Every structure is written in C-alpha cells, then in structure tokens.
Amino acid sequence: MEQFELILVIVGGLLLLSVLASRLSSRLGVPALLVFLLMGMLAGSEGPGGIYFDDARLAQSLGVVALSFILFDGGLGTGWSVVRSTAWTGISLSTIGVLVTAILVGLAAMPVLGFSLLQGLLLGAVVAPTDAAAVFSVLREKRLPLKGRVVPLLELESGLNDPMAVFLTIGFTALLTTPGLSPFTLVPFFVQQMLIGGVVGIALGFGMLVLIARLRFGSREIHPILSSALVMATYGGTALLGGSGFLAVYLAGLVLGSSNLPRKDALLRFHNVIALLMEIAMFLALGLLVFPSHLLSIIGVGLLMTLVLLVARPVSVFVSLLVSRFSVGQKTFIAWVGLRGAAPIILATFPLLAGVPGAGLIFDLVFFIVLVSVLAQGLSIPAVARWLGLVSSAPTPPAAPVPPPEPKGPVEAPAAG
C-alpha cells in the first residue's frame, strides 16, 4: 500500500512540476513539449529523480491511448468545413509525403549508420510523421494569425499521417522479423488498414450523433463521458477488426466536430483539457523511458540524421504539393513546421518490442531527432512565418474564448440537418 501511495505522490509531483515548468517555458518562448520531455528525463534513472523506468510496452500503451485522445481532440476542433478546403493536399502530404520522407531517410541511413535498406526504411518510417500533439500544441501556444490555408493544412496533415506511418512501421518491422515475407503483402494490408479505419471511424461518429439526438440526458456532463467512451471503443474496435485505430478516432472526432451538437463548447473544452493531460503524461513517460547517456553517445550521427530529415521534409512537401495552389513561401513554411514529437517515439517502440536488429539505436536516434526538432523548429516558427511574409495583420485571437453560461435543464437534440 505504501508503494502505491508513493507512486501517487510521484505522479502528482511530476504533473505539478510540469505545469509550473510549462508556465516558465511560455515566457521564455520554449515549446512546452520540450519541457515535458526534459522533465521526464530529469526524473528518470540517470537524472536527479532516480526513477528507473524501462518498460517500453507500458510506455507504448500509454502513448497509444494518449495519442488517440489527442487525435480525437484535433478532429473535434477542426470540422469538415476546414477539411474540405485542404482535403486533397492534406491526404497527399500524409501519404506521399510520409513515403518520400521514409525513402530519403532510409537511403541516407545505409552509408551513415551501416543499416540495411529495410532497417533504413524502418527508421525513415518512424521519423516521417509530423506529430499531432506537437503541431497542435505549438500552433496553439504561438497563436500566429497566418494567412491562407496553412494552419488547417498542417493540422489535417498531422492528424492523417500517423496511420500511414504506423502502417509503414508495422510493415517494415514484419519484413525484418519474418524471413521470406514478400513486400507485396503490404499492399492489401494498407488497403485493409485505411478502409476499415475510415469506415468504422465515420460510422461510429455518426452513431454517436444519433445516440445523442435520440436520448435526452438530465445531466449535461454525460456528453464528455459518451465521447470519451467513443474514443476508446473506436480505437480498440477498429484495431481488433484490423483497421487503423488512429485514423478512426480522428475521423470520429471530425464527424462530431462538424455537427450541431448541443453544448458543443463544453465538449470542446473538456477534450482540450483531456488532450493536454494526455500530452503531459505521454511526454513524461517517454522522457522517463530514455537514457540520456545513450543520447550523448550518438550526438554525431544524430545531428547528421537530423540534417537529413531537415532536407527530406522540404523535398517531400514540394513533391506532395506540386500541383497545389500554395505559394513557394507557404510550402517552405509547411516544410519547416513539420515538427516531430511523441508519435515517432511511440512508433520506435514497435521495432524495440519486436526485437528488430538495431532497434535500440533507432529508438535513441528518434528521441534525439525529436528533441532537436522541437527545440530548433518550435522556437523559430514565429520568426520563419514573419520572414516569409505569412503573418496576417489581423489581431491575434484569444487563446480560449469563454462562451456564455449554459442554461440548466435536459440536453436538447441537435437541429435537423
């Protein structure tokens, strides 16, 4: 019992310190995500905290749950009206862009790290996705009034590219651990993942709308509980059916975010808070998982592979947006804001748990790349946006507008249509 109480004290203390540190980071202009990662590292076995944690499976499970809620929150706050204007470019960036990045990083990893082609492609697939948590967090923190459709595209890309990266990571891991497995088996696997994920996500999103419309609850607090149940059931059910759970939860959030839900503002506020809590917990756990001494031993190759990624990202963006109407300046900004965050670190646990040769080095490299990415790119976003002339003269909107008080009484069904 005492051990359980001690765990509660440690968890509560880490959350409290993270919140206090995030306040300081906002004044210094440092992305909060970096602070959470560093807090985890400082609390770990090689830091002053001395907490020994090397359970990659537990960290992966926590990361999957957290990322599901973060993606749902991203979809809930976006809506179809925003997606419609950037749908094709977002899909192109999250598929072709991820694939091009994975290939370029994979080819560079062969001479730099001595990896085989498959090991290099696995590393490329793991670091290819921009991170929903990182992008949503930094864009919210900076609150830059950017011109055009840049922000909706970045948010849509970061929400859609995780399923593609998961597919490539699982596929390359299977090819490395299953001798004789044909790469062509990945094609039906990709179709299955995206088709089932898309259908289940949209179906359960509309199912929740029907449930809320048909049933009248006496308490307005029921809606967040229902939506939280939807997130967990959607990811778990989709994964059991062989589909992409991340795609499903994002699309379910989009369906709800596009509707005329009663008390929608309260639902958005609830999931914003849950997403932030999940974000802090996820980055703390991933920070605990890494050993700083391992990072010190790979600084040279880590910086080199980070530079490779910084070249691969613009190439993938310009290839993916070749026929789009985005200007060169907008494409350049989109390329620079491709932040890496928790998603690549979570993906790096898949080959680690599967026993892929070189998986330990891949994990350490990914963590190093994420640290540099969040620090360098996260800090420079406002300066790059102004340098490219993308900052609008419109006043910056408030961080969280407060809606008027809600009337008491039973929840009303949404208006038809």
ABEGO torsion letter per residue (X at the ends): XAAAAAAAAAAAAAAAAAAAAAAAAAAAGBBAAAAAAAAAAAABAABAAGBBBABAAAAAAAAAAAAAAAAAAAAAAAEAAAAAAAAAAAAAAAAAAAAAAAAAAAAAAAAAAGBBAAAAAAAAAAAABBBAAAAAAAAAAAGBBBBEAAAAAAAAAAAAAAAAAAAAAAAAAAAAABBGBBAAAAAAAAAAAAAAAAAAAAAAAAAAAAAAAABBBABAAAAAAAAAAAAAAAAAAAAAAGBBAAAAAAAAAAAAAABBBBGAAAAAAAAAAAAAAAAAAAAAAAAAABBAAAAAAAAAAAAAAAAAAAAAAAAAAAAAAAABABBAAAAAAAAAABBBBAAAAAAAAAAAAAGBBGAAAAAAAAAAAAAAAAAAAAAAAAAAAAAAGABBABBBBBABBBBBBBBBEBBBBBBBX
